[in-house]
């Protein structure tokens, strides 16, 4: 998402005297700046319109010309809207957080009066808030314009302005390393204009310079900002390919597509993603996390269940914001765990899950950025056909229970991590006893053996692991019927991951 289309759209809408424009964003300062820029340079050589800013705490203040203090007598919404309705000079009014008064019939009537004035007298109301649900009576008079993230050129301009402002205040000329500045501009992707300015200011104020030391600090702050709403988070710890025991086909598939993701083969189409289904505890999530290290890009985790909100329209907005941030951070891997639980629909959600699913499907089909989606699911029957079809994902892998070779490797791996080196003659009995175990169940058997050995005051050995394996009833036994049905379904519909 680039800033220029947003500004151009705003300029065209303002010049056309659009009655109501809606900007949904947390970045009020960035939104006001966009409106100022759009109104100052209208298309077709038209004269610029006056621009006013209103909030209930400050009242009405003109922005394009300094007329002194704000008009505090217009701080209440009804008084403000009456003033606009009576004005004979068209203008652009940026109204911050007007939505709490939408349940007032007088305010709604005044909004209609302002919006339906003759073209020669009509002002444009730009409503700015994090989330806006307009009254039904005025919805048809409004146009919603998405506020996009700043492009690299705009981020660079913000950084340069921040450096210049610091220099003007302190009277000092900060040292700016060109390479550090370039990296800083790259690392600030996915943030709003206000956040870019804040982090750039912090980098300069810290030591009066922009150097390589500022880059990791800014990068960490960026990822913390992304995780602020709990929907999108940066995963610092990825998984090495060697930890994907028995998933060799998935690893080979990913390795073949690395050049299209890391930029070494720009002529190749970027892979869209994989959907990993199968038995619980067999490495689906592990494979999703390992995809980032294999493809050589950062790993983001999308908590799809966390986007749901009780307010109508808020769930879709939170998802759109998270997906837009992922686009801005491309190339990256977007990990969606247990996707079927997040998009399950029901009669009691007011249609929220269906709208979230629709938003996700549209993005999966239309995205043009190098965002590789690694999604996992335990219950394939809960997924709608339109999500599973080709085009949303490149491949559908089935992760089954580990075979003998994989269980051998898993036993050695988890035992070694806990200080036990298994001898060659000890492993066959353990592999036989772990028949039908998932990878997670194999690991937990080794963990349980460490507790038992500690309680007896002895060192962990193969006999303790064998006892735990024999005492465990794996999921393949407890839920044999469901597992059998899942394997039968996957036999002719998916690609084996092993």
SEDRENTOR-361850 format. One record per residue (C-alpha): residue number from 1; residue in one letter; y, x, z. Coordinates in Angstrom, 3 decimals. Layout:
// SEDRENTOR-361850
n,res,c2,c1,c3
NUM,a,Y,X,Z
...
This chain:
// SEDRENTOR-361850
n,res,c2,c1,c3
1,x,0.000,0.000,0.000
2,x,3.299,1.553,-1.093
3,x,6.818,0.792,0.123
4,x,8.552,0.485,-3.259
5,x,6.913,-2.825,-4.288
6,x,7.931,-4.283,-0.905
7,x,11.570,-3.288,-1.364
8,x,11.620,-4.438,-4.983
9,x,10.068,-7.768,-4.006
10,x,12.645,-8.228,-1.268
11,x,15.514,-7.358,-3.603
12,x,14.326,-9.893,-6.170
13,x,13.813,-12.610,-3.557
14,x,17.214,-11.986,-1.950
15,x,18.948,-12.009,-5.325
16,x,17.209,-15.300,-6.151
17,x,18.592,-16.858,-2.936
18,x,15.089,-17.537,-1.605
19,x,15.594,-19.878,1.381
20,x,13.145,-18.266,3.835
21,x,11.392,-14.900,3.676
22,x,8.743,-14.010,6.263
23,x,8.061,-10.381,7.265
24,x,5.165,-10.058,9.713
25,x,5.387,-6.641,11.360
26,x,5.726,-4.849,14.694
27,x,8.253,-2.472,13.163
28,x,11.495,-4.455,13.523
29,x,13.672,-1.452,12.753
30,x,11.736,-0.702,9.575
31,x,11.917,-4.338,8.489
32,x,15.683,-4.492,9.048
33,x,16.122,-1.248,7.104
34,x,14.067,-2.652,4.219
35,x,16.250,-5.761,4.081
36,x,19.443,-3.690,4.178
37,x,18.247,-1.513,1.314
38,x,17.077,-4.505,-0.701
39,x,20.341,-6.409,-0.225
40,x,22.532,-3.386,-0.971
41,x,21.034,-2.813,-4.414
42,x,20.260,-6.217,-5.957
43,x,18.714,-6.212,-9.446
44,x,20.745,-7.011,-12.548
45,x,23.968,-5.500,-11.234
46,x,24.665,-8.470,-8.947
47,x,27.077,-7.884,-6.056
48,x,25.447,-7.150,-2.674
49,x,25.330,-9.885,-0.054
50,x,26.430,-9.565,3.590
51,x,23.559,-8.822,5.966
52,x,23.436,-10.100,9.555
53,x,20.943,-9.433,12.349
54,x,20.214,-11.990,15.082
55,x,18.280,-11.933,18.321
56,x,18.496,-14.299,21.259
57,x,19.588,-11.456,23.548
58,x,22.276,-9.977,21.286
59,x,23.500,-12.854,19.164
60,x,24.653,-12.414,15.555
61,x,25.853,-9.033,14.321
62,x,26.835,-7.922,10.811
63,x,24.969,-4.818,9.653
64,x,26.363,-3.798,6.258
65,x,29.943,-3.653,7.583
66,x,31.003,-2.679,11.098
67,x,32.884,-5.663,12.508
68,x,32.598,-4.618,16.123
69,x,30.500,-6.471,18.674
70,x,27.993,-9.242,18.140
71,x,28.860,-12.938,18.125
72,x,27.274,-13.880,21.442
73,x,28.333,-17.509,21.131
74,x,25.681,-17.738,18.406
75,x,22.858,-16.414,20.568
76,x,21.145,-19.806,20.942
77,x,19.077,-20.791,17.837
78,x,20.640,-24.262,17.300
79,x,24.159,-22.803,17.426
80,x,23.164,-19.977,15.089
81,x,21.578,-22.279,12.502
82,x,24.539,-24.667,12.584
83,x,26.856,-21.721,11.898
84,x,24.730,-20.656,8.928
85,x,24.498,-24.247,7.644
86,x,28.305,-24.614,7.759
87,x,29.056,-21.255,6.132
88,x,30.587,-21.292,2.636
89,x,29.674,-17.634,1.964
90,x,25.981,-16.926,1.195
91,x,24.492,-14.105,3.239
92,x,21.198,-12.616,4.362
93,x,20.324,-13.312,8.005
94,x,17.547,-11.260,9.609
95,x,16.262,-13.352,12.532
96,x,14.097,-11.575,15.102
97,x,11.537,-13.640,17.006
98,x,12.761,-17.110,16.157
99,x,9.246,-18.582,16.333
100,x,9.287,-19.613,20.060
101,x,11.763,-22.356,19.066
102,x,9.622,-23.784,16.253
103,x,8.469,-26.609,18.516
104,x,12.061,-27.843,18.856
105,x,12.639,-30.678,16.311
106,x,16.363,-29.831,16.160
107,x,15.601,-26.231,15.150
108,x,13.090,-27.380,12.528
109,x,15.620,-29.857,11.080
110,x,18.330,-27.179,10.976
111,x,15.940,-24.769,9.226
112,x,15.388,-27.407,6.532
113,x,19.120,-28.033,6.237
114,x,19.824,-24.309,5.732
115,x,16.938,-23.880,3.292
116,x,17.895,-26.915,1.187
117,x,21.598,-26.161,0.719
118,x,22.913,-25.962,-2.875
119,x,22.202,-22.682,-4.630
120,x,25.846,-21.570,-4.602
121,x,26.072,-21.924,-0.809
122,x,22.517,-21.025,0.178
123,x,21.868,-18.166,2.580
124,x,18.537,-16.390,2.932
125,x,16.780,-16.368,6.305
126,x,14.467,-13.383,6.836
127,x,12.149,-14.150,9.755
128,x,10.727,-11.031,11.404
129,x,7.988,-11.093,14.036
130,x,4.531,-9.699,14.713
131,x,2.934,-13.025,13.783
132,x,4.551,-16.167,12.436
133,x,3.135,-19.653,11.968
134,x,5.877,-21.703,10.349
135,x,6.325,-25.427,11.006
136,x,4.573,-27.415,8.316
137,x,7.880,-29.003,7.289
138,x,9.342,-25.662,6.113
139,x,6.219,-23.736,5.078
140,x,6.660,-24.708,1.423
141,x,10.196,-23.277,1.442
142,x,9.099,-19.806,2.581
143,x,7.734,-16.708,0.869
144,x,5.691,-14.171,2.806
145,x,6.159,-10.506,1.896
146,x,3.729,-7.918,3.333
147,x,5.408,-4.946,5.001
148,x,3.556,-1.920,3.696
149,x,3.169,1.530,5.193
150,x,5.622,4.207,4.039
151,x,4.503,6.367,1.110
152,x,4.285,10.191,1.376
153,x,7.766,10.483,-0.183
154,x,9.249,8.044,2.329
155,x,7.473,9.729,5.247
156,x,8.906,13.044,4.094
157,x,12.373,11.514,3.970
158,x,11.975,10.154,7.509
159,x,10.874,13.580,8.791
160,x,13.830,15.268,7.090
161,x,16.254,12.707,8.513
162,x,14.813,13.249,11.983
163,x,15.254,17.015,11.698
164,x,18.825,16.571,10.455
165,x,19.675,14.144,13.276
166,x,18.302,16.554,15.903
167,x,20.321,19.385,14.369
168,x,23.493,17.296,14.431
169,x,23.045,16.350,18.094
170,x,22.139,19.835,19.350
171,x,24.194,21.927,16.962
172,x,21.116,24.057,16.232
173,x,19.241,24.548,12.977
174,x,15.514,24.034,13.675
175,x,12.909,26.213,12.029
176,x,10.852,24.132,9.580
177,x,7.652,25.654,8.220
178,x,7.218,24.100,4.719
179,x,3.432,24.062,5.036
180,x,3.601,22.464,8.494
181,x,6.031,19.854,7.187
182,x,3.669,18.993,4.337
183,x,0.714,18.661,6.708
184,x,2.797,16.582,9.094
185,x,3.743,14.171,6.315
186,x,0.051,13.819,5.404
187,x,-1.054,13.261,9.010
188,x,1.533,10.514,9.560
189,x,-0.169,8.242,7.004
190,x,-1.106,4.792,8.251
191,x,1.817,4.462,10.668
192,x,4.882,2.267,10.511
193,x,8.315,3.690,9.766
194,x,9.279,3.476,13.429
195,x,6.137,5.306,14.541
196,x,6.650,8.005,11.899
197,x,10.190,8.577,13.148
198,x,9.067,8.621,16.792
199,x,6.288,11.166,16.263
200,x,8.448,13.332,14.015
201,x,11.194,13.292,16.658
202,x,8.690,14.320,19.326
203,x,7.456,17.214,17.194
204,x,11.000,18.554,16.717
205,x,12.242,17.987,20.263
206,x,9.184,19.703,21.747
207,x,10.246,23.229,20.744
208,x,13.114,22.826,18.301
209,x,10.901,23.559,15.297
210,x,8.242,22.163,12.991
211,x,5.269,24.526,12.983
212,x,1.484,24.427,12.688
213,x,1.262,23.809,16.442
214,x,2.841,20.381,15.991
215,x,0.251,19.130,13.478
216,x,-2.758,18.554,15.825
217,x,-0.491,16.990,18.469
218,x,0.904,14.519,15.935
219,x,-2.543,13.822,14.524
220,x,-3.920,12.936,17.957
221,x,-0.922,10.684,18.638
222,x,-1.479,8.961,15.304
223,x,-5.077,8.114,16.135
224,x,-4.042,6.894,19.588
225,x,-1.500,4.589,17.902
226,x,-4.207,3.237,15.599
227,x,-6.412,2.385,18.577
228,x,-3.609,0.591,20.432
229,x,-4.852,-2.928,19.582
230,x,-8.526,-2.079,20.060
231,x,-9.558,-3.095,16.527
232,x,-9.473,0.218,14.674
233,x,-10.269,3.505,16.390
234,x,-10.813,7.114,15.386
235,x,-14.204,8.590,16.230
236,x,-13.787,12.231,17.203
237,x,-17.521,12.923,17.584
238,x,-19.526,12.531,14.388
239,x,-23.238,13.167,13.860
240,x,-24.666,16.176,12.066
241,x,-27.044,15.478,9.136
242,x,-29.841,17.264,11.007
243,x,-29.797,14.549,13.664
244,x,-30.869,11.912,11.118
245,x,-34.566,12.428,11.656
246,x,-36.641,10.676,9.016
247,x,-33.687,9.256,7.036
248,x,-33.904,11.819,4.259
249,x,-33.295,9.339,1.432
250,x,-30.017,8.185,2.983
251,x,-28.912,11.797,3.453
252,x,-29.695,12.689,-0.169
253,x,-27.873,9.569,-1.381
254,x,-24.763,10.502,0.596
255,x,-24.831,14.168,-0.428
256,x,-24.773,13.169,-4.099
257,x,-21.578,11.190,-3.503
258,x,-19.678,13.738,-1.455
259,x,-17.766,15.208,-4.437
260,x,-16.289,11.785,-5.185
261,x,-15.001,11.492,-1.610
262,x,-13.780,15.000,-0.764
263,x,-11.692,15.338,-3.927
264,x,-13.729,18.036,-5.687
265,x,-14.690,15.625,-8.492
266,x,-11.702,13.309,-9.012
267,x,-13.167,11.944,-12.260
268,x,-16.015,10.267,-10.341
269,x,-15.636,6.735,-9.035
270,x,-15.422,6.703,-5.253
271,x,-18.516,5.134,-3.604
272,x,-17.852,1.787,-1.952
273,x,-20.336,1.968,0.899
274,x,-23.781,1.154,2.224
275,x,-25.271,-1.658,4.253
276,x,-27.981,-0.467,6.649
277,x,-30.385,-3.137,7.900
278,x,-33.572,-2.799,9.843
279,x,-35.251,-2.499,13.208
280,x,-33.069,-2.030,16.261
281,x,-32.928,1.487,17.658
282,x,-34.129,3.228,14.490
283,x,-30.949,5.100,13.560
284,x,-28.714,2.712,11.620
285,x,-25.614,3.438,13.687
286,x,-26.500,7.119,13.758
287,x,-26.628,7.147,9.950
288,x,-23.271,5.365,9.714
289,x,-21.664,7.978,11.953
290,x,-23.342,10.830,10.085
291,x,-21.941,9.545,6.780
292,x,-18.514,10.914,7.727
293,x,-19.748,14.467,8.288
294,x,-21.912,14.384,5.139
295,x,-19.033,13.083,3.000
296,x,-16.574,15.471,4.645
297,x,-13.998,12.844,5.702
298,x,-12.758,11.321,9.017
299,x,-14.650,8.497,10.706
300,x,-12.925,5.245,11.706
301,x,-14.636,2.471,13.609
302,x,-13.687,-1.157,12.978
303,x,-14.436,-3.549,15.825
304,x,-14.737,-6.619,13.639
305,x,-15.563,-8.853,16.587
306,x,-12.358,-7.700,18.275
307,x,-10.105,-9.178,15.596
308,x,-10.818,-12.740,16.711
309,x,-7.904,-14.374,18.470
310,x,-7.288,-17.853,19.840
311,x,-4.111,-18.305,17.785
312,x,-4.444,-19.641,14.245
313,x,-3.870,-16.946,11.646
314,x,-3.763,-14.084,14.156
315,x,-7.374,-12.999,13.511
316,x,-6.811,-12.577,9.775
317,x,-3.534,-10.739,10.378
318,x,-5.154,-8.268,12.762
319,x,-7.925,-7.609,10.263
320,x,-5.453,-7.155,7.403
321,x,-3.473,-4.677,9.502
322,x,-6.610,-2.694,10.364
323,x,-7.804,-2.597,6.751
324,x,-4.338,-1.576,5.555
325,x,-4.363,1.272,8.067
326,x,-7.787,2.376,6.808
327,x,-6.450,2.330,3.236
328,x,-3.524,4.483,4.318
329,x,-5.894,6.986,5.977
330,x,-8.142,7.326,2.924
331,x,-10.336,9.182,2.238
332,x,-12.353,8.113,5.252
333,x,-15.527,6.349,6.382
334,x,-15.068,2.914,7.960
335,x,-17.947,2.134,10.311
336,x,-18.668,-1.552,11.051
337,x,-21.505,-1.910,13.560
338,x,-23.673,-5.048,13.756
339,x,-21.546,-6.823,11.207
340,x,-23.554,-10.050,11.353
341,x,-22.437,-10.767,14.929
342,x,-18.765,-10.520,14.031
343,x,-18.835,-12.893,11.059
344,x,-21.200,-15.523,12.419
345,x,-19.628,-18.933,11.835
346,x,-19.775,-21.976,14.053
347,x,-18.177,-25.342,14.626
348,x,-16.266,-24.203,17.682
349,x,-14.165,-21.409,16.203
350,x,-11.770,-23.559,14.199
351,x,-12.735,-21.810,10.984
352,x,-11.532,-18.405,12.219
353,x,-14.799,-16.631,11.356
354,x,-14.760,-18.039,7.816
355,x,-11.189,-16.903,7.278
356,x,-11.993,-13.436,8.639
357,x,-15.010,-13.251,6.340
358,x,-12.869,-14.285,3.386
359,x,-10.285,-11.606,4.196
360,x,-13.009,-8.964,4.475
361,x,-14.735,-10.013,1.238
362,x,-11.475,-9.898,-0.699
363,x,-10.713,-6.419,0.588
364,x,-14.240,-5.154,-0.115
365,x,-14.001,-6.356,-3.714
366,x,-10.428,-5.288,-4.474
367,x,-9.881,-2.067,-2.528
368,x,-8.776,0.853,-4.667
369,x,-8.670,3.547,-1.993
370,x,-11.428,5.978,-1.060
371,x,-12.610,4.061,1.993
372,x,-16.385,4.262,2.325
373,x,-17.734,1.338,4.370
374,x,-20.859,2.040,6.425
375,x,-22.023,-1.279,7.897
376,x,-25.104,-1.982,9.988
377,x,-26.986,-5.221,10.633
378,x,-30.068,-6.168,12.618
379,x,-30.435,-9.727,11.314
380,x,-30.081,-9.864,7.544
381,x,-30.614,-13.639,7.524
382,x,-27.258,-14.081,9.299
383,x,-25.342,-12.408,6.466
384,x,-23.866,-14.563,3.674
385,x,-25.093,-13.767,0.140
386,x,-21.585,-12.930,-1.059
387,x,-21.432,-10.039,1.421
388,x,-24.788,-8.535,0.502
389,x,-24.407,-8.603,-3.280
390,x,-23.727,-5.498,-5.355
391,x,-20.053,-4.725,-5.670
392,x,-19.343,-5.150,-1.968
393,x,-21.718,-2.277,-1.171
394,x,-23.358,0.271,-3.441
395,x,-26.763,0.175,-1.779
396,x,-28.785,-1.778,0.753
397,x,-31.048,0.486,2.836
398,x,-33.824,-0.658,5.158
399,x,-34.363,1.497,8.244
400,x,-37.920,1.024,9.457
401,x,-39.839,2.368,12.458
402,x,-40.333,6.155,12.314
403,x,-43.586,7.397,10.839
404,x,-45.757,10.129,12.378
405,x,-43.714,12.985,10.968
406,x,-40.451,11.454,12.183
407,x,-41.891,10.761,15.663
408,x,-43.092,14.381,15.841
409,x,-39.569,15.611,15.075
410,x,-37.962,13.106,17.465
411,x,-40.232,14.069,20.359
412,x,-39.516,17.767,19.880
413,x,-35.785,17.130,19.520
414,x,-35.325,14.993,22.635
415,x,-37.650,17.123,24.749
416,x,-35.803,20.306,23.738
417,x,-32.476,18.741,24.694
418,x,-33.854,18.313,28.214
419,x,-35.287,21.788,28.553
420,x,-38.884,21.098,27.485
421,x,-40.439,22.984,24.574
422,x,-43.548,21.117,23.421
423,x,-46.535,23.191,22.325
424,x,-48.273,22.414,19.067
425,x,-51.424,21.166,20.815
426,x,-49.417,18.769,23.012
427,x,-47.603,16.928,20.225
428,x,-50.478,15.003,18.501
429,x,-51.292,12.968,21.629
430,x,-47.612,12.114,22.085
431,x,-47.252,11.078,18.428
432,x,-50.306,8.810,18.720
433,x,-49.068,7.252,21.977
434,x,-45.657,6.561,20.426
435,x,-47.050,4.528,17.520
436,x,-44.740,1.555,16.875
437,x,-41.872,3.083,18.857
438,x,-38.329,3.158,17.553
439,x,-36.289,6.331,17.766
440,x,-34.344,4.958,20.730
441,x,-37.589,4.076,22.534
442,x,-38.949,7.578,21.986
443,x,-35.787,9.052,23.481
444,x,-35.855,6.716,26.461
445,x,-39.472,7.627,27.173
446,x,-38.435,11.281,27.416
447,x,-35.463,10.342,29.616
448,x,-37.678,8.262,31.927
449,x,-40.080,11.192,32.189
450,x,-37.250,13.443,33.411
451,x,-36.488,10.967,36.217
452,x,-40.136,10.737,37.199
453,x,-40.538,14.535,37.218
454,x,-37.401,14.960,39.329
455,x,-38.621,12.352,41.834
456,x,-41.903,14.287,42.218
457,x,-40.081,17.594,42.512
458,x,-41.809,19.120,39.466
459,x,-40.670,20.347,36.073
460,x,-40.700,18.052,33.074
461,x,-43.895,18.457,31.045
462,x,-45.747,16.770,28.182
463,x,-48.023,14.870,30.582
464,x,-45.007,13.087,32.136
465,x,-43.758,12.080,28.684
466,x,-47.233,10.840,27.729
467,x,-47.422,8.694,30.885
468,x,-44.097,7.056,30.063
469,x,-45.100,6.379,26.458
470,x,-48.331,4.707,27.571
471,x,-46.448,2.574,30.117
472,x,-43.917,1.298,27.575
473,x,-44.308,-1.823,25.459
474,x,-42.186,-1.182,22.372
475,x,-40.138,-3.799,20.557
476,x,-42.658,-3.794,17.718
477,x,-45.189,-5.271,20.167
478,x,-42.885,-7.550,22.141
479,x,-41.369,-9.070,18.985
480,x,-44.134,-8.415,16.492
481,x,-43.679,-11.673,14.573
482,x,-39.965,-11.203,13.921
483,x,-40.443,-7.569,12.990
484,x,-43.221,-8.490,10.574
485,x,-41.037,-11.096,8.888
486,x,-38.171,-8.602,8.591
487,x,-40.398,-5.961,7.006
488,x,-41.873,-8.491,4.592
489,x,-38.376,-9.551,3.522
490,x,-37.238,-5.960,3.041
491,x,-40.294,-4.824,1.089
492,x,-39.004,-6.022,-2.289
493,x,-35.284,-6.429,-1.602
494,x,-34.077,-3.134,-0.130
495,x,-34.348,0.628,-0.592
496,x,-36.382,2.397,2.120
497,x,-34.200,4.766,4.126
498,x,-37.075,7.179,4.809
